[in-house]
Amino acid sequence: MMAQSFEAIASSIRSHGEDRLYPADGNAAVSERAQVSVDSLIACLNDGVSFKTDLELDDFVAYGLDQIDRLLEELERPCDHTSTAAGVTVTLPILNRLTVFGYQLSRLTTTSGKILETRCVGSRQRLAILAFSKAFRVQFLKSLNAYVADLSQNGSASDAAFTKPFETEIETVFLLHRVGLSQVCISEISDIVSNHLTGGPLQLDAAEKLASTILTLACVFSVVGKADPETYGDENADSLISSGFSVLSSAINAFFNVFLQERSISNKQLGMLDDFGRRALQWCLWLARSVNRGIADNLLRQIFKYYSTKTVNMLDLFGKTSPATPSFLELQLPAENIVPEPDDTDFQLFLKMVAFTLGQHAVTDAYDPATLRKQGLRKVSLVFSLLPNNGPNVDVEKSIHLADLAAMENRYLLLLTLYHYSPIGYKPDLTYMRNLVEFGKAHYAVCNLVIKCWASIVRSVVPQPMSTMELHQLAVWIQDMIFQICGKLKDAFVDETTAADSLTHENNRKNANALLCSLAERYAEAIDLSLQESQARQLLTGERLDELLALCNPQPWLEDSTTSSILNVVTSYLRKCREPNPLLLDIRQQLRRVLATQLGRDPALDEYLLTSMVETWFQVARTMVLSGNDSWDLYMSQHGTYSFSRIAGNELGRRCHILLLSKIAAADKVYFKEELYLFLEAWLSSMLVPLKDLTFEHILTNTLIQTAPQVLALEALRGRFASGTPNFLLTREDLVHYRLQIVRHVIRTIQDMQYAVDEPLEQGLNKSAAEGLLGVIATALKRTWQQTPTGERAAWTSFMHDVVFEISACTFPNFVIDSWFVDTNETGFQDKILHLERLFILRGEQPAHLDDEHAVQVLRVACEIACAAGDQTKLVHQVAKIFAAADFNYINEEGKYLLDISTQFLFLKAVLPAYIAGTFDEPGLSDRIAPTLLFASPVIAVATTIMSSLELRVDLEDEFHMEQFAETMVMWLVAAGKRLRSTVCDFVNYNTLGLQLEMLAGLVTLCAKACSRWAYLYQLFPNSDRIARLQEYVQTYGMYVYEYACSATGLQCSPSDPEFWETHPDSRVRSAKDFGFYLDEPDSEDDEEVVRLCEYAAKDLERAGKDWIYVRETTQGPVWRFNRGGRGEPSDAVVPDYLSREDGMVQVKCAVEELVNALVLLGVK
């Protein structure tokens, strides 16, 4: 039977070579008969065969082997037909069955002698290698691999071998593995591939061999599977995989050798080889993942051998090096999640293979100590063999090439990969990584690589259990790096002899400080990663913690930003503390000394350093207080042992205190509620410091709004400033912009609380405490004004006035504004103007309680200060703004005007005529005109400006007010007429000064305004009797002033009584007879008050004239020197900007023309 079967097989093979003798479909039939023959032999042996003697058994086996050898000789002969697709289709199924038959024979040889057994092994191996070479023909590898990959996506490829009987190649791989011959075939891949290739250029031949090897292994590993339970044990599977990777290493080695030779001569095909090289390494990683075993040691060593050469220098072999940390290493992905990606460079793929190999464990008995020890030694050996050399020279004094920098980066990436993915206990020594470069002398770019490496190692170490030693080593390492750079900084801080030296050292200091900041930031981040306080303590302590804290003291070579970063390192540890410990207490004592030294230094500290110091101190306080060992009072009260007031009682200490308060308020809401008044007191006081001192007040403001929005209705501020945006936070610039509005809001809220029916207990602040905050505001305003240099007080005076104005406009049960705010002797011009304004404030619904004589003094002092300083224009603008009722800033949110207009009219009606009366000296034009003339000119301009703003008044439609305004204007008009009546009516024949002509023009203009404004009001309120009865006075005095001005200056005139003028041609005579007019004064309801106050104002001006010293006369007017009360040194001579005579006459003409137009409106011209 065996003879017949083998004859059929031989016939099938021979018939395939003689296609001309058989039809096309006859080969398949012959092959099928041959397969059936072998199947019958296999079935027969499976059913059982008995032999009478051992000799019969040996003869049977020997005959079978003879037949197999004869067929192998037939198939191994150099002929084309057995290697073609059709030939393989015929022969490969037969070879597969013979493989099974050979396996059956080998089982029978177990009782035979060694000779027959050895022969059987040899025949079977020849048979397996032949079948393997037929299955993996080079020209069909690609399509076969694609088919296997497709099958692998849907179940096991080995199962597919039986469900798809025509997939003979897959069946071959499966059968060879099942009978234990796959390892033999794998080891012969190189020879098999070489036999298939026809030869070609050296580099293409090596590439094709590598590609064929990879594709073959891919098919084999896919078909065999990762862990086939029916193989001959795991050891056999590992042997197969090891053999495969051994063959792969040889192919890689051959290709890399050829590639480097080609690269040295810059072959044109290098681009194609680059792409192929990366693809090959992607496949290598895929193969390692497909078998799920970390056994690519030799392959990695082989690849690393090329990277570590001086020529390659740890750079990418295939293309340019990518200067970036691979994402898998950045994210520290588990080994099983590492996969090849299209954009990987070859070095990144190498790192991934290293990571996967080290991270995956070989399949073994986890409880076998010997095996575990053996695997551990393998890991140690691999790690040691992959440690990179020191690399190129990277001294800081020399420039570094990008290639050298990339080479150093790859070294650190490799070290990181080795460290992170090596099992615990087998990781590379940190000392080796620390000594790879001399940090203190390395280029700054390389230093940054070392810092990144250190930080990445920390992320790897922290999650590990029992990592105390490693954390300590890391702490020592980074502290050593810090102090190496500090040593460089000290050396750089020398006296430079030239400008070039100075610039060089400055650049060195900047670079070194930047490097220290980077070190400190990474150090702090590392401590933040700690899972528990003990880890953070190990990372912080190291061996030089005291020296590190000492660095926080002022150092001439350290920038504030660097000190801030170092403090942040300590802060990171303190955040991990929940209970006091000896280390924390020691840090607190050292930090207290640091704070005292830093806050007392000059120049002032950087804002970021202040923030860092406060944050560090707060973390100390938080731990001590929340653990019950301290109270917040120790840190925030003025006399607290650890308060910033005790540590540094200066402006910097105050700023730190404010920031600390904001942190305490946010951290301990119970304490915040208990001590609410103290927080509000500190907040209001801090907001009212000079603008340059505002630093952290916006942070405290935000904290109060967020923590206690109901207190003082602070929630309303968010709606006002940010349209209700929930997460809106004020910046410092916002606080500067809204500061006045915030203070006004607080004042108005306190007033509302005073008149609430019930105590607003839900706010946490009672009425009495709230009213007490007004004193806090007043005290802060006064203190800031006193601390501000005299020349810089203008802006603060204006702000202070606005706040005091707001307080004065409100009513409170007990609070009274400090009398300091109304002192007339300790303030300047702006203060007097603002003081004058406050005197007319309405308090709620009550009229202003005006001390009119005090108001007269305030106005006069303001005039004196302005005239002495030559600021008459400012005086006119400011005083007119107060009394013109045209400034909408005086209108509050409810639409109420905040000044008492009626009281203002009374004041203007009485006081301004006193100034108008001082326009000219008695008894006419003298050589020494009274200095009160200086005041008269701007006051007349004030009256004119007030009348010019009539249409803009907020009370223009209020008939009662306008009646008062009309009476006031008429009083001014009458006062002007009375002043002219007592003045010599001749400005032509006398040596008239420009000053006198200017005064005349001012009075005429005032009269013109009074006439035109009265005419306007008469039209606006035609039914007002009070306005109408003033008509005759307006017309009479208007015409009188007109004829006086024309007569005095010789201007052409159209008198109301021409005959009178003809009868009295002399101007002085006409004036003495009042130009024929009957000049009377209108009656008023408040005549008595007006007369009293006017007389007081006149006497006040008379007294003030004694403070002016006559200096000399000029052609335009007199010059005086101001010396208030004869006290101190007189001021510089006041030389008013008088008009010339010619310019004075021009002004008079213009004023007369304006008066004529007004008289036309009155119907008298």
Secondary structure as UniProt FT lines:
FT   HELIX           2..16
FT   HELIX           19..21
FT   TURN            24..25
FT   HELIX           26..47
FT   HELIX           54..76
FT   TURN            81..83
FT   HELIX           85..108
FT   HELIX           109..111
FT   HELIX           114..135
FT   HELIX           138..140
FT   HELIX           141..152
FT   HELIX           157..163
FT   TURN            165..166
FT   HELIX           168..178
FT   TURN            179..180
FT   HELIX           182..187
FT   HELIX           189..196
FT   HELIX           202..224
FT   TURN            229..230
FT   HELIX           233..264
FT   TURN            265..266
FT   TURN            268..269
FT   HELIX           270..291
FT   HELIX           297..307
FT   TURN            310..314
FT   HELIX           327..331
FT   HELIX           335..337
FT   TURN            342..343
FT   HELIX           346..359
FT   TURN            366..367
FT   HELIX           369..385
FT   TURN            396..397
FT   HELIX           402..421
FT   TURN            424..425
FT   HELIX           430..434
FT   HELIX           439..441
FT   HELIX           444..461
FT   TURN            462..463
FT   TURN            465..466
FT   HELIX           468..492
FT   HELIX           499..529
FT   HELIX           533..541
FT   TURN            542..544
FT   HELIX           545..550
FT   TURN            551..552
FT   TURN            556..557
FT   HELIX           560..576
FT   HELIX           582..599
FT   HELIX           607..626
FT   TURN            627..628
FT   HELIX           633..636
FT   TURN            638..639
FT   TURN            641..642
FT   HELIX           644..647
FT   HELIX           651..667
FT   HELIX           669..674
FT   HELIX           676..687
FT   HELIX           691..693
FT   HELIX           697..707
FT   TURN            709..710
FT   HELIX           711..713
FT   HELIX           715..722
FT   TURN            723..724
FT   TURN            726..727
FT   HELIX           732..754
FT   HELIX           761..763
FT   HELIX           767..787
FT   HELIX           790..792
FT   HELIX           793..809
FT   HELIX           819..822
FT   HELIX           829..838
FT   TURN            839..840
FT   TURN            844..845
FT   HELIX           852..869
FT   HELIX           872..883
FT   HELIX           888..890
FT   TURN            893..894
FT   HELIX           901..917
FT   TURN            922..923
FT   TURN            931..932
FT   HELIX           933..948
FT   HELIX           950..952
FT   TURN            954..957
FT   HELIX           959..981
FT   HELIX           994..1020
FT   TURN            1022..1023
FT   HELIX           1025..1028
FT   TURN            1029..1030
FT   HELIX           1031..1049
FT   HELIX           1058..1063
FT   HELIX           1067..1072
FT   HELIX           1074..1076
FT   TURN            1085..1086
FT   HELIX           1087..1104
FT   HELIX           1105..1107
FT   STRAND          1108..1113
FT   STRAND          1118..1122
FT   HELIX           1124..1126
FT   STRAND          1133..1134
FT   HELIX           1141..1162
//
